[in-house]
Amino acid sequence: MSATTTEQTLTAADRCDRCGAQAYVRVVLPVGELLFCGHHARAHADAYTGVATHVQDETDRLFAEHGSARPESD
């Protein structure tokens, strides 16, 4: 999902709620929000996809910042 003008870009201060790594995904829920690193966003996607009101996915920045190619889909 692409960023909109109302979203704030995630920064190094934003940390994954699961492991504390830098967050690249913000999941907005009816009762609040969760921040995830790329790994935990993928691991928990099945759980939040149906209930999230919005998902801000900045994992493309992760690949651009570290010079990696996006992994192939299975």
Backbone torsions as a table, in degrees:
resi	resn	phi	psi	omega
1	MET	NA	138.8	-177.1
2	SER	-89.2	158.8	-179.3
3	ALA	-73.4	146.2	173.6
4	THR	-110.3	172.8	-177.3
5	THR	-66.8	-18.5	-179.7
6	THR	-87.2	-10.5	-179.9
7	GLU	-86.7	145.0	172.0
8	GLN	-100.6	134.8	178.0
9	THR	-59.5	136.8	176.2
10	LEU	-68.9	141.1	-178.1
11	THR	-118.3	177.5	177.8
12	ALA	-62.8	-19.8	178.1
13	ALA	-77.2	-18.9	178.2
14	ASP	-83.1	122.0	-173.5
15	ARG	-118.0	147.7	178.2
16	CYS	-61.0	130.4	178.8
17	ASP	-68.9	-16.6	-178.7
18	ARG	-90.8	-45.5	-172.3
19	CYS	-127.9	-10.3	178.5
20	GLY	89.4	-0.7	176.3
21	ALA	-71.5	169.4	178.8
22	GLN	-61.3	133.3	-178.9
23	ALA	-84.3	137.0	174.9
24	TYR	-123.3	-0.5	179.8
25	VAL	-136.1	128.5	174.1
26	ARG	-111.1	125.6	178.5
27	VAL	-111.0	114.9	179.8
28	VAL	-93.8	124.2	-179.7
29	LEU	-113.3	163.5	178.0
30	PRO	-58.2	-23.5	-176.2
31	VAL	-111.2	8.7	-179.1
32	GLY	152.3	-155.7	179.5
33	GLU	-141.4	157.0	175.4
34	LEU	-124.1	146.2	174.9
35	LEU	-115.4	137.4	-179.4
36	PHE	-134.8	147.0	166.2
37	CYS	-71.0	169.4	-179.7
38	GLY	-58.1	-42.6	-178.6
39	HIS	-60.3	-51.5	-176.7
40	HIS	-73.3	-26.8	174.5
41	ALA	-62.8	-44.3	177.8
42	ARG	-67.2	-41.0	-177.1
43	ALA	-64.7	-32.9	-175.3
44	HIS	-107.9	7.7	-176.2
45	ALA	-56.1	-41.1	-179.7
46	ASP	-61.0	-32.8	-177.5
47	ALA	-76.4	-35.6	-175.4
48	TYR	-100.1	-17.0	-174.4
49	THR	-58.3	-42.1	-177.6
50	GLY	-76.3	-19.6	-176.2
51	VAL	-111.8	-12.7	-178.0
52	ALA	-70.5	140.2	174.0
53	THR	-87.1	-21.4	177.8
54	HIS	-162.6	144.9	174.5
55	VAL	-127.0	119.4	176.7
56	GLN	-99.5	105.7	-175.4
57	ASP	-107.4	110.9	178.9
58	GLU	-111.3	25.8	-178.5
59	THR	-65.4	-20.8	174.6
60	ASP	-60.4	-33.6	176.3
61	ARG	-62.9	-38.6	-180.0
62	LEU	-59.0	-48.1	-179.7
63	PHE	-67.0	-39.3	179.3
64	ALA	-66.9	-41.9	-177.6
65	GLU	-68.5	-29.1	-175.6
66	HIS	-108.7	7.7	174.2
67	GLY	67.5	23.4	179.7
68	SER	-100.4	156.8	171.9
69	ALA	-87.2	149.8	176.8
70	ARG	-63.2	134.5	-179.1
71	PRO	-61.4	148.2	177.6
72	GLU	-67.2	144.0	175.5
73	SER	-77.2	147.3	178.1
74	ASP	-80.5	NA	NA
